[in-house]
Amino acid sequence: MKYLLSLLSLMILCSPQASAHGGHTATFGYHLGKQKIVLEFRMEQSVLHHFDFASQCENYQSATALCLANYIQAHSQVAFGEETLTFELSDAKKDGHHFVIRMVATGDFSSSDQLRIQNDCFFEFDPSFENRVVLMSTYGRDSYLLTHKKRKLSIRI
């Protein structure tokens, strides 16, 4: 029976449907505060290196964090109430096999409860890519998945 279950598991894992999705995901974690919103972007380094940023950004190898922050700013929009936010690069680091950058937007975020996010990042490189949006606030933590077909998120917080 163990042999049969192992064989069945192996067949499922090796099937074309199981391998059709590469599992490439970036995480956009938004820490929501009353005076600042911190975006922590996280992606596996091996996935990041598959994308052709060198053609889009001068000195990509020596300025990866800045190039990536500019790319994220150009390919995603975050609006709090009626105000579209501008994020500035705060810091970057390698965390195990992941590349992590932190970006910060400051302002008065206590006057609205409507958050809108549109994220088009990495879909031009890989249409099956997924962007995980994680919202963290004093009310808890929520997670949403954005895809090539579903790129927008509008929620009350």
TORKOL-4160 file (C-alpha; in steps of 0.2 Angstrom, whole numbers, padded with zeros to 4 digits, m for minus):
157
<pt num="1" X="0000" Y="0000" Z="0000"/>
<pt num="2" X="0014" Y="0012" Z="0004"/>
<pt num="3" X="0022" Y="0008" Z="m0013"/>
<pt num="4" X="0006" Y="0012" Z="m0022"/>
<pt num="5" X="0004" Y="0029" Z="m0012"/>
<pt num="6" X="0022" Y="0034" Z="m0016"/>
<pt num="7" X="0019" Y="0029" Z="m0034"/>
<pt num="8" X="0003" Y="0039" Z="m0035"/>
<pt num="9" X="0011" Y="0054" Z="m0027"/>
<pt num="10" X="0026" Y="0054" Z="m0039"/>
<pt num="11" X="0014" Y="0053" Z="m0054"/>
<pt num="12" X="0004" Y="0068" Z="m0048"/>
<pt num="13" X="0020" Y="0078" Z="m0045"/>
<pt num="14" X="0027" Y="0074" Z="m0062"/>
<pt num="15" X="0011" Y="0077" Z="m0072"/>
<pt num="16" X="0011" Y="0091" Z="m0084"/>
<pt num="17" X="m0003" Y="0100" Z="m0075"/>
<pt num="18" X="0007" Y="0100" Z="m0059"/>
<pt num="19" X="0022" Y="0107" Z="m0067"/>
<pt num="20" X="0013" Y="0120" Z="m0078"/>
<pt num="21" X="0015" Y="0132" Z="m0064"/>
<pt num="22" X="0033" Y="0136" Z="m0059"/>
<pt num="23" X="0028" Y="0143" Z="m0042"/>
<pt num="24" X="0036" Y="0160" Z="m0046"/>
<pt num="25" X="0029" Y="0172" Z="m0033"/>
<pt num="26" X="0034" Y="0189" Z="m0026"/>
<pt num="27" X="0028" Y="0195" Z="m0010"/>
<pt num="28" X="0023" Y="0213" Z="m0007"/>
<pt num="29" X="0020" Y="0215" Z="0012"/>
<pt num="30" X="0012" Y="0232" Z="0017"/>
<pt num="31" X="0014" Y="0237" Z="0035"/>
<pt num="32" X="0000" Y="0250" Z="0037"/>
<pt num="33" X="0002" Y="0263" Z="0050"/>
<pt num="34" X="m0006" Y="0280" Z="0053"/>
<pt num="35" X="0009" Y="0290" Z="0047"/>
<pt num="36" X="0019" Y="0278" Z="0036"/>
<pt num="37" X="0016" Y="0263" Z="0025"/>
<pt num="38" X="0031" Y="0251" Z="0024"/>
<pt num="39" X="0032" Y="0240" Z="0009"/>
<pt num="40" X="0043" Y="0225" Z="0011"/>
<pt num="41" X="0046" Y="0216" Z="m0006"/>
<pt num="42" X="0053" Y="0199" Z="m0006"/>
<pt num="43" X="0058" Y="0187" Z="m0020"/>
<pt num="44" X="0069" Y="0172" Z="m0022"/>
<pt num="45" X="0086" Y="0178" Z="m0030"/>
<pt num="46" X="0086" Y="0164" Z="m0043"/>
<pt num="47" X="0069" Y="0170" Z="m0049"/>
<pt num="48" X="0074" Y="0188" Z="m0050"/>
<pt num="49" X="0090" Y="0183" Z="m0060"/>
<pt num="50" X="0079" Y="0176" Z="m0074"/>
<pt num="51" X="0071" Y="0193" Z="m0078"/>
<pt num="52" X="0080" Y="0204" Z="m0090"/>
<pt num="53" X="0082" Y="0220" Z="m0079"/>
<pt num="54" X="0099" Y="0224" Z="m0086"/>
<pt num="55" X="0091" Y="0230" Z="m0102"/>
<pt num="56" X="0079" Y="0241" Z="m0092"/>
<pt num="57" X="0091" Y="0248" Z="m0079"/>
<pt num="58" X="0109" Y="0255" Z="m0081"/>
<pt num="59" X="0121" Y="0247" Z="m0069"/>
<pt num="60" X="0109" Y="0234" Z="m0064"/>
<pt num="61" X="0122" Y="0222" Z="m0056"/>
<pt num="62" X="0129" Y="0236" Z="m0044"/>
<pt num="63" X="0112" Y="0245" Z="m0041"/>
<pt num="64" X="0100" Y="0230" Z="m0040"/>
<pt num="65" X="0090" Y="0237" Z="m0026"/>
<pt num="66" X="0088" Y="0254" Z="m0034"/>
<pt num="67" X="0083" Y="0247" Z="m0051"/>
<pt num="68" X="0071" Y="0235" Z="m0043"/>
<pt num="69" X="0063" Y="0249" Z="m0032"/>
<pt num="70" X="0061" Y="0260" Z="m0048"/>
<pt num="71" X="0053" Y="0245" Z="m0057"/>
<pt num="72" X="0041" Y="0242" Z="m0043"/>
<pt num="73" X="0036" Y="0261" Z="m0042"/>
<pt num="74" X="0033" Y="0261" Z="m0061"/>
<pt num="75" X="0023" Y="0245" Z="m0062"/>
<pt num="76" X="0012" Y="0246" Z="m0046"/>
<pt num="77" X="0001" Y="0259" Z="m0039"/>
<pt num="78" X="m0005" Y="0260" Z="m0021"/>
<pt num="79" X="m0019" Y="0273" Z="m0017"/>
<pt num="80" X="m0025" Y="0277" Z="0001"/>
<pt num="81" X="m0041" Y="0286" Z="m0001"/>
<pt num="82" X="m0039" Y="0297" Z="m0016"/>
<pt num="83" X="m0020" Y="0299" Z="m0013"/>
<pt num="84" X="m0008" Y="0289" Z="m0024"/>
<pt num="85" X="0007" Y="0285" Z="m0014"/>
<pt num="86" X="0025" Y="0287" Z="m0018"/>
<pt num="87" X="0037" Y="0275" Z="m0010"/>
<pt num="88" X="0056" Y="0278" Z="m0008"/>
<pt num="89" X="0069" Y="0265" Z="m0006"/>
<pt num="90" X="0074" Y="0263" Z="0013"/>
<pt num="91" X="0085" Y="0248" Z="0013"/>
<pt num="92" X="0089" Y="0231" Z="0004"/>
<pt num="93" X="0097" Y="0215" Z="0010"/>
<pt num="94" X="0099" Y="0197" Z="0006"/>
<pt num="95" X="0090" Y="0185" Z="0017"/>
<pt num="96" X="0095" Y="0167" Z="0014"/>
<pt num="97" X="0090" Y="0164" Z="m0004"/>
<pt num="98" X="0079" Y="0179" Z="m0005"/>
<pt num="99" X="0082" Y="0197" Z="m0010"/>
<pt num="100" X="0072" Y="0209" Z="0001"/>
<pt num="101" X="0069" Y="0228" Z="m0001"/>
<pt num="102" X="0060" Y="0240" Z="0010"/>
<pt num="103" X="0052" Y="0255" Z="0003"/>
<pt num="104" X="0042" Y="0269" Z="0013"/>
<pt num="105" X="0028" Y="0281" Z="0010"/>
<pt num="106" X="0024" Y="0294" Z="0023"/>
<pt num="107" X="0009" Y="0304" Z="0025"/>
<pt num="108" X="m0008" Y="0305" Z="0035"/>
<pt num="109" X="m0016" Y="0288" Z="0033"/>
<pt num="110" X="m0029" Y="0290" Z="0047"/>
<pt num="111" X="m0042" Y="0299" Z="0036"/>
<pt num="112" X="m0047" Y="0285" Z="0025"/>
<pt num="113" X="m0051" Y="0267" Z="0026"/>
<pt num="114" X="m0050" Y="0263" Z="0007"/>
<pt num="115" X="m0034" Y="0255" Z="0000"/>
<pt num="116" X="m0032" Y="0251" Z="m0019"/>
<pt num="117" X="m0018" Y="0242" Z="m0026"/>
<pt num="118" X="m0014" Y="0239" Z="m0044"/>
<pt num="119" X="0001" Y="0227" Z="m0047"/>
<pt num="120" X="0008" Y="0223" Z="m0065"/>
<pt num="121" X="0025" Y="0218" Z="m0059"/>
<pt num="122" X="0034" Y="0204" Z="m0068"/>
<pt num="123" X="0019" Y="0199" Z="m0079"/>
<pt num="124" X="0028" Y="0205" Z="m0095"/>
<pt num="125" X="0042" Y="0192" Z="m0091"/>
<pt num="126" X="0031" Y="0178" Z="m0086"/>
<pt num="127" X="0012" Y="0179" Z="m0088"/>
<pt num="128" X="0010" Y="0165" Z="m0075"/>
<pt num="129" X="0019" Y="0174" Z="m0062"/>
<pt num="130" X="0010" Y="0178" Z="m0045"/>
<pt num="131" X="0011" Y="0193" Z="m0034"/>
<pt num="132" X="0006" Y="0190" Z="m0016"/>
<pt num="133" X="0000" Y="0205" Z="m0007"/>
<pt num="134" X="0000" Y="0204" Z="0012"/>
<pt num="135" X="m0008" Y="0218" Z="0022"/>
<pt num="136" X="m0002" Y="0220" Z="0040"/>
<pt num="137" X="m0011" Y="0232" Z="0052"/>
<pt num="138" X="m0017" Y="0234" Z="0070"/>
<pt num="139" X="m0032" Y="0224" Z="0064"/>
<pt num="140" X="m0023" Y="0209" Z="0059"/>
<pt num="141" X="m0015" Y="0201" Z="0043"/>
<pt num="142" X="m0023" Y="0198" Z="0027"/>
<pt num="143" X="m0016" Y="0190" Z="0011"/>
<pt num="144" X="m0022" Y="0192" Z="m0007"/>
<pt num="145" X="m0015" Y="0184" Z="m0023"/>
<pt num="146" X="m0014" Y="0195" Z="m0039"/>
<pt num="147" X="m0011" Y="0187" Z="m0056"/>
<pt num="148" X="m0010" Y="0191" Z="m0074"/>
<pt num="149" X="m0029" Y="0191" Z="m0075"/>
<pt num="150" X="m0032" Y="0199" Z="m0058"/>
<pt num="151" X="m0021" Y="0214" Z="m0055"/>
<pt num="152" X="m0031" Y="0225" Z="m0045"/>
<pt num="153" X="m0036" Y="0225" Z="m0026"/>
<pt num="154" X="m0048" Y="0237" Z="m0018"/>
<pt num="155" X="m0052" Y="0234" Z="0001"/>
<pt num="156" X="m0058" Y="0243" Z="0016"/>
<pt num="157" X="m0046" Y="0242" Z="0030"/>
